[in-house]
């Protein structure tokens, strides 16, 4: 399909594509939509700026830049356990085929390769909103488990402080992923179907 040459062509093409049958999993139709790359750039720039602000905040010490402080905020178990919990919640809530399709649809929409109807926009908005809730919930569960383990080591100050740091990092990871990626994507798809 050739790209539309003007705004009117874009509008007519948009309405025509909206009436097409929703593609099934494995049959994602690549079509041209009249959406500029500005949308994709805004999403990318927003995520990059959010991550950069986190790096900047944790690397500042005593008014100067100290990148060695980043090591203190890297803990694999604090990120791995909540991530596995989110995957488990997704598998309970959705079929595996739907999970894969939703991620593919989001990727193609961000690249302006497909146009999605109102039902798909609403479904993607609910999907990513659920991921944000799961991220925060599982990081909270991991934090509670860490606090319980801390209570068992009250006689050892070193273990106590280490456990507290790991528990706090879980909350940081969950909030960062939820409010930097999942919730913004959910709001974007929600705005898309409300406009229509």
RANOR-V153877 format. One record per pair of residues at least 12 apart in sequence whose C-alpha atoms are under 10 Angstrom apart, sorted by the first residue. I is the first residue (numbers start at 0). GAP is how many residues later the second one is. D is the distance in Angstrom with one decimal. If there is no record, write none. Layout:
i: (I;I)
gap: (GAP;GAP)
d: (D;D)
This chain:
i: (0;0;0;1;1;2;2;2;2;3;3;3;4;5;6;8;9;9;9;9;10;10;12;12;12;13;13;13;13;13;16;16;16;16;16;16;16;17;17;17;17;18;19;19;19;20;21;21;21;21;21;22;22;23;23;24;24;24;24;24;24;24;25;25;25;25;26;27;27;27;27;27;27;28;28;28;28;29;29;29;29;29;29;30;30;30;30;31;31;31;31;32;32;32;32;32;32;33;33;34;34;34;34;34;35;35;36;36;36;38;38;38;39;39;39;39;40;40;42;42;42;42;42;43;45;45;45;46;46;46;47;48;49;49;49;49;50;50;50;53;53;54;54;54;54;55;56;56;57;57;57;57;58;58;58;71;71;71;72;72;72;72;72;72;73;73;73;74;74;74;74;74;75;75;76;76;76;76;77;77;77;77;77;77;77;77;77;77;77;77;77;77;78;78;78;78;78;78;78;78;78;79;80;80;80;80;80;81;81;81;81;81;81;81;81;81;81;81;81;81;81;82;82;82;82;82;82;83;83;84;84;84;84;84;84;84;85;85;85;85;85;85;85;85;85;85;86;86;86;86;87;88;88;88;88;88;89;89;89;89;92;92;93;97;98;100;101;101;101;101;101;102;102;102;104;104;104;105;105;105;105;105;108;115;115;115;116;116;116;117;117;117;117;117;117;117;118;119;119;120;120;120;120;120;120;120;120;121;121;121;121;121;121;121;122;122;122;122;123;123;123;123;123;123;124;124;124;124;124;124;124;124;124;124;124;124;125;125;125;125;125;125;126;126;126;126;127;127;127;127;127;127;127;127;127;128;128;128;128;128;128;128;128;128;129;129;129;129;130;130;130;130;130;130;131;131;131;131;131;131;131;131;131;131;131;131;131;132;132;132;132;132;132;133;133;134;134;134;134;134;134;134;134;134;134;135;135;135;135;135;135;135;135;135;135;136;136;136;137;137;137;138;138;138;138;138;138;138;138;138;139;139;139;139;139;139;140;140;140;141;141;141;141;141;141;142;142;142;142;142;142;142;142;142;143;144;144;145;145;145;145;145;145;145;145;145;146;146;146;146;146;146;147;148;148;149;149;149;149;150)
gap: (29;30;31;29;30;28;29;30;31;28;29;30;29;28;27;25;22;23;24;25;22;23;19;20;21;18;19;20;101;102;14;15;16;97;98;99;100;97;98;99;100;98;95;96;97;96;93;94;95;97;98;93;97;74;77;72;73;75;76;77;79;80;71;74;75;78;74;73;76;77;80;85;86;79;84;85;86;78;79;82;83;84;85;81;82;83;84;80;81;82;83;76;79;80;81;82;83;78;81;74;76;77;78;80;75;76;73;74;75;71;72;73;69;70;71;72;69;70;67;138;141;142;145;66;134;135;138;133;134;137;132;131;126;129;130;131;125;126;129;16;122;12;14;15;18;14;12;13;12;13;14;15;12;13;14;93;94;97;92;93;95;96;99;100;92;95;99;90;91;94;95;98;90;94;65;89;92;93;61;64;65;68;87;88;89;90;91;92;93;94;95;96;60;63;87;90;91;92;93;94;95;90;57;58;60;61;89;52;53;54;55;56;57;58;59;60;61;88;89;91;92;51;52;55;56;90;91;51;54;49;50;52;53;54;56;57;44;45;46;47;48;49;50;51;52;53;12;44;47;48;46;41;42;45;46;49;37;40;41;44;34;37;33;29;28;23;18;21;22;25;26;21;24;25;15;16;19;15;18;22;79;83;80;73;76;77;75;76;79;71;72;74;75;76;77;78;74;69;73;65;67;68;69;70;71;72;73;64;67;68;69;70;71;72;63;66;67;70;61;62;63;64;65;66;57;58;59;60;61;62;63;64;65;66;67;68;57;59;60;61;63;64;55;56;58;59;50;53;54;55;56;57;58;59;61;49;52;53;54;55;56;57;58;61;48;52;53;56;46;47;50;51;52;55;42;43;44;45;46;47;48;49;50;51;52;53;54;41;42;45;46;49;50;40;44;35;36;38;39;40;41;42;43;44;47;34;35;36;37;38;39;40;41;42;43;34;37;38;32;33;36;28;29;30;31;32;33;34;35;36;27;28;30;31;34;35;26;29;30;24;25;26;27;28;29;20;21;22;23;24;25;26;27;28;23;18;22;14;16;17;18;19;20;21;22;24;13;16;17;19;20;21;15;14;15;12;13;14;17;12)
d: (9.3;6.7;6.9;9.0;7.4;9.0;6.0;7.6;7.8;8.2;8.3;7.3;9.6;9.2;8.1;9.0;9.4;7.3;5.5;9.0;9.4;8.0;8.8;7.7;8.4;9.2;6.8;7.6;8.0;10.0;8.5;9.4;8.7;9.3;7.2;8.5;8.6;7.4;7.1;5.6;8.5;8.1;9.9;9.5;8.7;9.1;9.8;7.8;7.4;9.0;8.1;9.2;9.9;9.9;8.6;7.2;7.7;8.5;5.9;9.2;9.3;9.5;9.2;9.6;7.7;9.5;9.8;8.8;8.6;7.9;9.0;9.7;8.0;9.8;8.4;6.6;8.9;8.3;9.9;9.1;5.4;5.3;8.4;8.5;5.8;5.2;7.2;7.3;6.1;6.6;7.9;9.6;6.5;7.2;6.7;6.3;10.0;8.3;9.3;9.9;9.7;6.7;9.7;9.5;9.9;8.1;8.9;8.0;7.7;7.8;9.2;9.0;8.9;5.6;6.7;8.0;9.3;9.9;8.3;9.2;8.8;8.6;9.6;9.5;8.2;9.3;9.6;6.4;7.1;9.6;9.6;9.7;8.6;9.6;6.6;9.5;8.5;9.8;8.2;9.8;8.7;8.5;9.4;7.2;9.6;9.3;9.9;9.6;6.2;9.6;8.8;7.7;9.4;9.7;9.7;9.0;9.8;9.5;8.9;9.0;9.8;6.9;9.2;9.5;9.5;8.3;9.9;9.7;7.3;7.6;8.9;9.9;9.7;10.0;9.8;8.3;9.8;8.8;8.2;7.7;8.8;9.7;9.7;6.1;7.2;8.8;6.3;5.0;8.8;9.5;7.9;9.6;8.4;9.6;9.6;8.1;6.4;9.6;9.6;6.6;8.2;9.4;8.1;8.1;9.7;7.2;8.9;8.7;6.7;8.6;8.5;5.0;5.3;8.7;8.2;6.8;9.7;7.5;9.6;8.8;7.7;9.3;7.4;8.0;8.6;9.7;8.9;9.9;8.9;7.9;8.1;9.1;6.0;8.7;9.4;9.5;9.5;7.0;9.1;9.1;5.5;6.0;9.2;8.7;6.8;9.3;9.9;9.0;8.9;9.6;9.6;9.2;8.6;7.0;9.6;9.3;9.1;8.4;7.6;8.3;9.6;9.2;9.0;9.8;8.6;10.0;9.0;8.5;6.5;7.8;9.1;8.8;9.6;9.5;9.0;9.8;8.4;9.6;7.6;9.8;8.8;9.3;9.9;9.8;9.4;9.2;9.3;7.6;8.8;9.3;9.4;7.8;4.9;8.1;9.3;7.0;7.7;8.9;8.5;9.1;9.0;5.3;6.6;8.7;6.6;5.6;9.1;8.9;6.7;6.1;9.2;8.5;6.3;8.7;9.5;8.6;9.0;9.8;8.5;6.9;9.8;9.6;6.5;8.2;9.2;8.6;9.5;7.1;4.1;6.6;7.5;5.0;5.3;8.9;9.3;9.1;9.7;9.9;6.7;9.3;8.8;8.2;8.9;9.9;9.6;7.5;9.0;8.7;5.2;6.5;8.6;6.5;5.1;8.8;9.1;8.5;10.0;6.3;5.6;8.7;8.1;5.3;8.1;9.8;9.7;8.3;8.7;8.9;9.4;7.4;9.6;6.3;8.2;9.3;8.2;8.4;9.8;7.5;4.3;7.2;9.4;8.2;5.1;5.8;9.4;9.7;8.8;9.2;9.6;7.3;9.9;8.8;8.7;8.8;8.6;9.7;9.2;8.5;5.1;7.5;9.3;7.3;6.2;9.8;9.0;9.0;7.2;9.3;8.6;4.9;6.0;9.2;8.7;6.8;9.5;9.3;8.1;9.7;8.7;9.0;7.8;8.4;9.2;8.8;5.1;5.4;8.4;7.5;5.5;8.4;8.6;9.4;7.4;6.3;8.2;9.9;9.5;9.1;9.4;9.3;6.8;9.5;9.8;6.7;8.4;9.3;8.5;9.8;7.9;4.4;6.7;8.5;6.3;6.9;7.6;9.9;8.1;9.8;9.8;6.1;7.0;9.3;7.4;5.4;9.0;9.5;9.1;7.3;6.9;9.6;7.0;9.7;9.5;7.5;9.5;8.7;5.8;7.1;9.5;9.6)
